Amino acid sequence: MLLALVGMAHGAEVTKLPPFLRGDLEVSYQMALTGGTLSEGDVDVARSNYEEHRIHYGGAFGVAPGAAVFVEMPSYLRARQSYADANEMIFDPNTEQGSMATGSTLEGETVIEGEGFGGVWIGARGTPFSEQWTGWGNRATWLLEVAVQTADSTDWWSTSEEGRGAGPGGPSVKLRTAFSKDTGTVEPWFNATADLRSWNYVTLQDTDGENVNDAWQEAHDGAVPKVYPSKTMGADVGIEITTSESAERASRSAIDLHLGFDYHTWADVPSGLYLPDVLPSSQGTLVTQSEYMTAGAGLGIYFQVMDYLKFDLAADVDYVTPHRLEHPYQVSTGADTIALGAMFQMEILIRTPES
């Protein structure tokens, strides 16, 4: 899962809060696509494609002037990892490692799919200073946010009686800070986020789909197998440009242009999830995935059609740096790996005429 769509840049609204005793309700459709070759040295050994579709629900309520609490929940309609034109993983006696470079081509397409609800985000936001506070003379708005996410009932890393989920599994803590400056029709902004994902238990399976957790614990002095997803830290900077505004109709439209990057730490994941084929010796074990970065640009188009209703459209494109997918094998993502993200959001603004 290369895109953290919950944190998709949202223009200068990264510093906005609902007024005291007022609220915002939002629902959005979010999509992520990631594609590129898998390479072993100079040899392309497979084509990898990841696809994710989800509905994101959220609500925020102003509990004090300059402070709000919020709740968000993702519903994963579909997560799909597929591999095409993939070579078989074979044991290379010269290197005493698995290799896909000289393996025969696998027939058909390897597909892994999941769906389900993710964990619930609960958090608080506040503005230590804000341009909205008349009489204070603040020349910019600064926002701080902290949130926690509960663990998934089902996750992407393993299958259960309910099937495979699509969420990250373990709980997380999110820290965010943002700045914006209203200069009239142009509003520059900056947003930085850290998603500190924790571990969660995982069910390891062999090539026949049988649970091998007991064998893992026996081989690791009773330790329970745990997945450690990547922790993500990133920043975005952009400008929101007002294209039209009507005080009489309480309407406004704007476009947003932004640049951003994310750093993803190493991760411990089940073998065989990010490669189309692995040796039986690693199937049913945990492997380490190397760190990587993404960098890209995005565009947002925002419409507030009246006091109480707003629509947002946004799209991002990111370049994903090559990184090793499983430490027992010399297979990495290719230099052509690109990630695309898109979002359509409807927001209901619970207001009174004077707010």
NORSUL-V321706 format. One line per field, one symbol per residue. burial: + if it has 24 or more other ideal C-beta (glycine too) atoms within 12 Angstrom, else -. A space follows every 10 residues. Layout:
burial=???
This chain:
burial=++++++++++ +++++++++- -+++++++++ ++++++++++ ---+++++++ ++++++++++ ++---+++++ ++++++-+++ ++++-+++++ -------+++ +-+------+ -+++++++++ +++++++--+ ++-------+ ++++++++++ ++-++++++- ---+++++++ ++++++++++ ++----++++ ++++++++++ ++++++---- -++--+---- ----++++++ ++++++++++ ++-------- -+++++++++ +++++-++++ +++++++++- -+++++++++ -+++-+++++ ++++-----+ ++++++++++ ++++++++++ ++++--++++ +++++++++- +----
